[in-house]
Amino acid sequence: MRKVLVACALFVVCSIQSATAQNDPKAKAVLDAVSKKVTSLKSLKADFSLNLTGGKGGKVTDTKKGTVTLKGQKYRVLLSGQEIICDTKTIWTYSKESKEVNISNYNPAEQTINPAKLFTNFYDKEYKYSYKGERKEKGKNCDVVELTPTNNSKQFSKIELMVDKATSMIVGGNITEKNGNKYQYSVSNFVPNANVPDTYFTWNPKEHPGVETVDLR
C-alpha cells in the first residue's frame, strides 16, 4: 500500500495508448485546470479511501481510509496505523504497530506520483494522456482522463483520474498494476487553504516516545 501512496498516489484524483500515440488536447485542458486550481491554494486537506482488488475473481482484498494534507510540495498522509511525512528533503514512514519510523532522503526523480505531484503538472513529461469522456461519481459530473507511463519499467500500466467538472478537483479514479491488481480511490471533504504550519510536515520524535528509528539515508 505504501508504494501506491508514495510511488503511485493517493490521495488523491480507456485503452492503453501505443508508443506513437499523441497526447489528447482535451485531456491536457482538464489536467491543466486541476494544476492551476491546486497551485492557486496555499494548502489543501482531503480525505481519501483506497480499495485494492486482485487475485482470482477480482475481489476486494484490502481497504484503507485516510487523510492527505498538502502544502506546496510538502505532504503528510495519515492512514490507520501509518503515517507518511515529507518536507521535500526527507521522508518519514511511521508504523504504529511495529513502533518504527523509517527515514529516507526525498528524491524527486524517484517519486513517480506522490500525493503532491498527483495534483500538479507532472504528466507532461512522464505520461501520455487521453480523454475518456464523462462519468458520474457520487453525484458529480466528472471528466475522465487516462494516463499511461512512457517508462515501461513502471510497476503500473495505467492511471485513471476522475475530475469534477464544477471544481476542477480530482475526486477519484483507478490505478492498475501490471500484475492485475487495481487500486480504486476516491477523494472527498476538500479543505482549501487549511491552516497547517510547516512543522506539521516533519517528524517529531518527542511526540512518539519509544519509537525505533531506522535511518536509511
Residue frames relative to the residue before (quaternion, step in Angstrom):
aa qw qx qy qz dx dy dz
M 1.0000 0.0000 0.0000 0.0000 0.00 0.00 0.00
R 0.6236 0.5571 -0.3526 0.4200 3.60 0.99 -0.78
K 0.6578 0.5247 -0.3350 0.4240 3.60 0.91 -0.85
V 0.6294 0.5159 -0.3455 0.4672 3.58 1.13 -0.54
L 0.6692 0.5090 -0.3010 0.4500 3.56 0.94 -0.87
V 0.7853 0.3319 -0.1672 0.4952 3.56 0.87 -0.94
A 0.7583 0.3617 -0.2125 0.4990 3.57 0.85 -0.89
C 0.7712 0.2912 -0.1748 0.5384 3.59 1.14 -0.54
A 0.6656 -0.4768 0.3067 0.4853 3.74 0.87 -0.92
L 0.4213 -0.4505 0.6960 0.3677 2.85 -1.55 -0.70
F 0.8356 0.3047 0.2627 0.3740 0.34 -1.98 -2.17
V 0.0317 0.6043 -0.7960 0.0162 2.18 -1.01 0.44
V 0.2190 0.4988 -0.7918 -0.2763 0.98 -3.98 -2.07
C 0.5212 0.6275 -0.0519 0.5761 9.83 -5.80 10.83
S 0.2409 -0.7606 0.5878 0.1342 3.52 -0.68 0.96
I 0.5393 -0.6073 0.4658 0.3510 3.56 -1.18 0.55
Q 0.4131 -0.7315 0.4896 0.2335 3.54 -0.81 1.03
S 0.5126 -0.6198 0.4918 0.3335 3.55 -1.20 0.51
A 0.6906 -0.4958 0.3331 0.4079 3.56 -1.28 0.32
T 0.7161 0.4378 -0.2562 0.4795 3.57 1.16 -0.53
A 0.4174 0.7297 -0.4603 0.2853 3.59 1.26 0.03
Q 0.3584 -0.7215 0.5545 0.2085 3.54 -1.12 0.74
N 0.5318 -0.6207 0.4613 0.3451 3.58 -1.12 0.59
D 0.4729 -0.7037 0.4794 0.2265 3.51 -1.05 0.93
P 0.4399 -0.7129 0.4759 0.2678 3.65 -0.63 1.05
K 0.6452 0.5148 -0.3367 0.4532 3.62 1.00 -0.72
A 0.6360 0.5124 -0.3261 0.4760 3.57 1.03 -0.78
K 0.6427 0.5272 -0.3210 0.4538 3.57 0.97 -0.84
A 0.6270 0.5383 -0.3366 0.4515 3.60 1.01 -0.77
V 0.6463 0.5113 -0.3118 0.4729 3.58 1.01 -0.84
L 0.6898 0.4816 -0.2784 0.4634 3.59 0.87 -0.98
D 0.6348 0.5254 -0.3303 0.4604 3.59 1.01 -0.77
A 0.6361 0.5283 -0.3284 0.4565 3.58 1.05 -0.74
V 0.6198 0.5269 -0.3356 0.4749 3.59 1.07 -0.73
S 0.6706 0.5059 -0.2944 0.4558 3.56 0.87 -0.98
K 0.6572 0.5131 -0.3076 0.4585 3.58 0.93 -0.91
K 0.6607 0.5172 -0.3113 0.4462 3.57 0.95 -0.89
V 0.7188 0.4599 -0.2633 0.4500 3.57 0.80 -1.02
T 0.6743 0.4941 -0.3077 0.4545 3.60 0.94 -0.81
S 0.5993 0.5516 -0.3675 0.4489 3.60 1.22 -0.27
L 0.6422 0.5189 -0.3163 0.4673 3.59 1.28 -0.28
K 0.4874 -0.6464 0.5015 0.3052 3.56 -1.13 0.65
S 0.7808 -0.0802 0.0826 0.6141 3.55 1.11 -0.72
L 0.1396 -0.7788 0.6084 0.0618 3.54 -1.30 0.29
K 0.0441 -0.7759 0.6293 0.0108 3.54 -1.05 0.87
A 0.1020 0.8021 -0.5810 0.0936 3.60 -0.93 0.84
D 0.4089 -0.6606 0.5682 0.2713 3.53 -1.30 0.45
F 0.0394 -0.7979 0.6009 0.0274 3.57 -1.16 0.52
S 0.1424 -0.7517 0.6320 0.1239 3.52 -1.33 0.31
L 0.1455 -0.7762 0.6109 0.0559 3.55 -1.16 0.74
N 0.0651 -0.7728 0.6307 0.0289 3.56 -0.91 0.96
L 0.1998 -0.7780 0.5869 0.1017 3.57 -0.76 1.05
T 0.0289 -0.7738 0.6327 0.0103 3.56 -0.86 0.99
G 0.2473 0.7652 -0.5630 0.1906 3.56 -0.98 0.84
G 0.6730 0.4909 -0.3611 0.4191 3.52 -1.29 0.04
K 0.7434 -0.3834 0.2839 0.4689 3.57 -1.27 -0.22
G 0.8134 0.2313 -0.1949 0.4969 3.52 -0.91 0.97
G 0.3664 -0.7659 0.4678 0.2456 3.58 1.23 -0.11
K 0.2725 0.7863 -0.5123 0.2124 3.57 0.96 0.82
V 0.5531 -0.5814 0.4742 0.3622 3.56 -1.23 0.54
T 0.1138 -0.8284 0.5478 0.0262 3.57 -0.62 1.13
D 0.8006 0.0634 -0.0385 0.5946 3.59 1.22 -0.27
T 0.0665 -0.7839 0.6170 0.0206 3.56 -1.08 0.76
K 0.0215 -0.7908 0.6115 -0.0159 3.54 -0.91 0.93
K 0.0788 -0.7633 0.6386 0.0579 3.54 -1.17 0.69
G 0.1377 0.8097 -0.5586 0.1157 3.54 -1.03 0.71
T 0.4248 -0.6640 0.5558 0.2640 3.50 -1.39 -0.28
V 0.1137 -0.7718 0.6214 0.0730 3.56 -1.07 0.76
T 0.0931 -0.7733 0.6263 0.0335 3.55 -1.03 0.89
L 0.1003 -0.8005 0.5907 0.0140 3.56 -0.85 1.03
K 0.0673 0.7529 -0.6542 0.0252 3.53 -1.20 0.65
G 0.7693 -0.0986 0.0108 0.6312 3.53 -0.02 1.30
Q 0.7666 -0.2808 0.2406 0.5250 3.58 -0.73 -1.07
K 0.5155 0.6210 -0.4242 0.4107 3.59 1.28 0.07
Y 0.0391 0.8091 -0.5860 0.0190 3.57 -1.07 0.61
R 0.0916 -0.7513 0.6495 0.0729 3.51 -1.35 0.41
V 0.1104 -0.7914 0.6010 0.0186 3.56 -0.73 1.12
L 0.1225 -0.7883 0.6018 0.0369 3.56 -0.82 1.06
L 0.0030 0.7672 -0.6403 0.0384 3.54 -0.84 1.08
S 0.6315 -0.4904 0.3972 0.4505 3.55 -1.23 0.15
G 0.8529 0.0792 -0.0918 0.5079 3.55 -0.53 1.19
Q 0.7726 0.2824 -0.1734 0.5415 3.60 1.21 0.06
E 0.0570 -0.7685 0.6359 0.0424 3.53 -1.20 0.66
I 0.0892 -0.7573 0.6444 0.0569 3.56 -1.12 0.75
I 0.0393 -0.8201 0.5681 -0.0566 3.56 -0.57 1.22
C 0.0248 0.7990 -0.5997 0.0350 3.58 -0.95 0.87
D 0.1437 -0.7954 0.5852 0.0651 3.57 -0.86 1.02
T 0.5953 -0.5851 0.2964 0.4642 3.58 1.40 0.40
K 0.7045 0.3720 -0.2709 0.5403 3.60 1.28 0.01
T 0.8019 0.1200 -0.0009 0.5852 3.54 1.05 -0.91
I 0.1832 -0.7482 0.6247 0.1279 3.57 -1.21 0.62
W 0.1234 -0.7671 0.6276 0.0505 3.56 -0.89 1.01
T 0.0596 -0.7803 0.6222 0.0189 3.59 -0.87 0.96
Y 0.0883 -0.8374 0.5389 -0.0241 3.54 -0.36 1.31
S 0.1335 -0.7648 0.6276 0.0589 3.54 -0.94 0.99
K 0.3640 -0.7537 0.5087 0.2015 3.56 -0.56 1.17
E 0.6404 0.5532 -0.3267 0.4208 3.58 1.02 -0.82
S 0.7651 0.3480 -0.1903 0.5072 3.58 0.88 -0.93
K 0.3079 -0.7690 0.4940 0.2643 3.58 1.31 -0.18
E 0.5222 0.6073 -0.4033 0.4426 3.51 0.91 1.08
V 0.1069 -0.7698 0.6254 0.0689 3.56 -1.09 0.75
N 0.2208 -0.7610 0.5997 0.1119 3.57 -0.84 1.04
I 0.1565 -0.7877 0.5929 0.0594 3.55 -0.90 0.97
S 0.0772 0.7930 -0.5992 0.0788 3.58 -0.81 1.01
N 0.5680 -0.5850 0.4529 0.3606 3.54 -1.25 0.41
Y 0.4137 -0.6698 0.5559 0.2669 3.54 -1.12 0.69
N 0.0080 -0.7924 0.6085 -0.0406 3.56 -0.74 1.08
P 0.3499 -0.7729 0.4832 0.2160 3.63 -0.22 1.22
A 0.6225 0.5642 -0.3464 0.4173 3.60 1.06 -0.70
E 0.7140 0.4307 -0.2508 0.4919 3.58 1.16 -0.56
Q 0.6015 0.5716 -0.3530 0.4323 3.56 1.26 -0.21
T 0.2225 -0.8166 0.5182 0.1232 3.58 0.05 1.25
I 0.7620 -0.1663 0.1070 0.6166 3.57 0.82 -0.97
N 0.0098 -0.7702 0.6376 -0.0093 3.55 -0.14 1.20
P 0.7125 -0.4686 0.2779 0.4422 3.63 -1.14 0.29
A 0.6418 0.5176 -0.3385 0.4535 3.61 1.04 -0.64
K 0.6868 0.4861 -0.2873 0.4577 3.58 0.89 -0.92
L 0.5588 0.6249 -0.3919 0.3789 3.58 1.11 -0.59
F 0.7551 0.3812 -0.2020 0.4937 3.58 1.07 -0.70
T 0.6865 0.4428 -0.2911 0.4979 3.61 1.23 0.14
N 0.6892 -0.5426 0.3118 0.3651 3.58 -1.28 0.09
F 0.1050 0.8172 -0.5498 0.1375 3.58 0.83 1.06
Y 0.6082 0.6528 -0.3255 0.3130 3.55 1.13 -0.74
D 0.5692 0.6522 -0.3901 0.3138 3.60 1.04 -0.67
K 0.7851 0.3196 -0.1676 0.5034 3.61 0.93 -0.85
E 0.7561 0.4412 -0.2045 0.4379 3.57 1.06 -0.69
Y 0.8060 0.2379 -0.0900 0.5344 3.59 1.20 -0.41
K 0.3276 -0.6210 0.6557 0.2777 3.44 -1.44 0.28
Y 0.0715 -0.8158 0.5735 0.0221 3.58 -1.00 0.66
S 0.0522 -0.7909 0.6097 0.0002 3.51 -1.17 0.69
Y 0.4456 -0.6784 0.5238 0.2585 3.54 -1.19 0.68
K 0.1614 -0.8313 0.5307 0.0365 3.57 -0.75 1.09
G 0.7060 -0.4737 0.2670 0.4538 3.58 1.16 0.40
E 0.5781 -0.5773 0.4574 0.3512 3.54 -1.32 -0.38
R 0.0162 -0.7882 0.6149 -0.0192 3.53 -1.22 0.61
K 0.4219 -0.6723 0.5449 0.2704 3.56 -1.18 0.59
E 0.0326 0.7763 -0.6286 0.0329 3.56 -0.96 0.89
K 0.8254 -0.1623 0.0471 0.5386 3.56 -0.41 1.28
G 0.7546 -0.4125 0.1923 0.4728 3.54 0.91 1.03
K 0.6255 0.5354 -0.3384 0.4556 3.59 1.26 -0.08
N 0.3898 -0.6830 0.5637 0.2526 3.56 -1.09 0.74
C 0.0360 -0.8469 0.5287 -0.0454 3.57 -0.48 1.21
D 0.3638 -0.6484 0.6185 0.2544 3.50 -1.30 0.57
V 0.2242 -0.7759 0.5777 0.1180 3.58 -0.98 0.85
V 0.0316 -0.7910 0.6103 -0.0284 3.56 -0.77 1.11
E 0.1712 -0.7803 0.5928 0.1019 3.58 -0.96 0.86
L 0.1689 -0.7691 0.6122 0.0716 3.54 -1.01 0.96
T 0.0447 -0.7678 0.6377 0.0431 3.56 -1.06 0.76
P 0.4699 -0.7088 0.4459 0.2793 3.61 -0.77 0.99
T 0.4295 -0.6871 0.5248 0.2608 3.56 -1.10 0.74
N 0.6669 0.4500 -0.2853 0.5208 3.57 1.26 -0.39
N 0.3406 -0.7888 0.4792 0.1791 3.59 -0.42 1.21
S 0.5823 0.5990 -0.3793 0.3979 3.59 1.22 -0.20
K 0.4753 0.6742 -0.4450 0.3486 3.61 1.23 -0.17
Q 0.5116 -0.6794 0.4373 0.2923 3.57 -1.06 0.73
F 0.7235 0.3735 -0.2505 0.5238 3.60 1.21 -0.20
S 0.4271 -0.7335 0.4828 0.2154 3.55 -1.14 0.65
K 0.8093 -0.0840 0.0477 0.5794 3.59 1.09 -0.54
I 0.1934 -0.7453 0.6282 0.1122 3.50 -1.34 0.47
E 0.1579 -0.7802 0.6007 0.0746 3.55 -0.88 0.97
L 0.1230 -0.7845 0.6062 0.0453 3.56 -0.89 0.98
M 0.1396 -0.7487 0.6399 0.1024 3.55 -1.04 0.79
V 0.1076 -0.8240 0.5561 -0.0118 3.54 -0.58 1.22
D 0.4392 -0.6960 0.5082 0.2537 3.57 -0.73 1.09
K 0.4219 -0.7340 0.4753 0.2394 3.59 -0.62 1.14
A 0.6730 0.5226 -0.2969 0.4310 3.59 1.08 -0.71
T 0.8098 0.2774 -0.1154 0.5040 3.59 1.02 -0.78
S 0.3204 -0.7566 0.4960 0.2808 3.62 1.27 -0.34
M 0.5010 0.6130 -0.4474 0.4159 3.56 1.03 0.84
I 0.4909 -0.6445 0.5007 0.3050 3.57 -1.12 0.74
V 0.0945 -0.8256 0.5557 0.0243 3.59 -0.71 1.05
G 0.8131 -0.1277 0.0734 0.5631 3.59 1.21 -0.08
G 0.1578 0.7897 -0.5866 0.0857 3.52 -1.35 -0.13
N 0.4114 -0.6893 0.5408 0.2511 3.53 -1.32 -0.36
I 0.1499 -0.7365 0.6510 0.1059 3.54 -1.21 0.65
T 0.1166 -0.8106 0.5732 0.0279 3.57 -0.66 1.13
E 0.2549 -0.7690 0.5700 0.1370 3.55 -0.78 1.07
K 0.6375 -0.5545 0.3781 0.3783 3.56 -1.21 0.47
N 0.6571 0.5089 -0.3162 0.4574 3.59 1.16 -0.49
G 0.6389 -0.5582 0.3155 0.4251 3.58 1.28 0.11
N 0.5143 0.6295 -0.4289 0.3940 3.58 1.20 -0.24
K 0.0934 -0.7898 0.6045 0.0462 3.55 -1.08 0.73
Y 0.1869 -0.7578 0.6178 0.0957 3.53 -0.99 0.95
Q 0.1350 -0.7718 0.6187 0.0572 3.54 -0.64 1.14
Y 0.0130 -0.8276 0.5606 -0.0248 3.58 -0.69 1.02
S 0.0867 -0.7642 0.6355 0.0681 3.53 -1.26 0.49
V 0.2050 -0.7711 0.5972 0.0824 3.54 -1.15 0.75
S 0.0646 0.8115 -0.5733 0.0930 3.57 -0.85 0.96
N 0.8075 0.3190 -0.2211 0.4441 3.54 -1.41 0.04
F 0.0717 0.8204 -0.5577 0.1034 3.56 0.76 1.07
V 0.0684 -0.7523 0.6540 0.0406 3.55 -1.06 0.84
P 0.1867 -0.8027 0.5560 0.1081 3.63 -0.20 1.22
N 0.8442 0.1197 -0.1156 0.5095 3.55 -1.15 0.73
A 0.1099 0.8098 -0.5607 0.1333 3.56 0.91 0.96
N 0.4399 -0.7023 0.4996 0.2523 3.58 -1.02 0.83
V 0.2374 0.7650 -0.5585 0.2156 3.58 -0.07 1.33
P 0.3737 -0.7323 0.5213 0.2288 3.62 -0.81 0.96
D 0.6442 -0.5274 0.3818 0.4014 3.59 -1.22 0.40
T 0.5998 0.5856 -0.3590 0.4105 3.59 1.11 -0.62
Y 0.5416 0.6226 -0.3972 0.4014 3.60 1.22 -0.35
F 0.7196 0.4340 -0.2272 0.4922 3.57 1.22 -0.51
T 0.6320 0.4400 -0.3658 0.5227 3.55 1.13 0.71
W 0.5042 -0.6430 0.4913 0.3016 3.54 -1.25 0.54
N 0.1331 -0.7847 0.6028 0.0556 3.56 -0.88 0.99
P 0.3002 -0.7964 0.4947 0.1755 3.63 -0.19 1.23
K 0.5842 0.5920 -0.3740 0.4102 3.61 1.15 -0.53
E 0.6717 0.4824 -0.2917 0.4806 3.57 1.18 -0.56
H 0.7465 0.3178 -0.1823 0.5554 3.58 1.32 -0.17
P 0.0220 -0.8329 0.5529 -0.0009 3.61 0.49 1.10
G 0.8000 0.3006 -0.2270 0.4671 3.54 -1.07 0.78
V 0.5325 0.6183 -0.4128 0.4045 3.58 1.27 0.09
E 0.3728 -0.7328 0.5281 0.2123 3.58 -0.85 1.00
T 0.2673 -0.7672 0.5660 0.1403 3.57 -0.97 0.88
V 0.0866 -0.7653 0.6373 0.0278 3.58 -0.90 1.01
D 0.1491 -0.8170 0.5550 0.0473 3.56 -0.27 1.31
L 0.1128 -0.8258 0.5521 0.0204 3.58 -0.47 1.22
R 0.4463 0.7057 -0.4512 0.3150 3.59 1.22 0.18
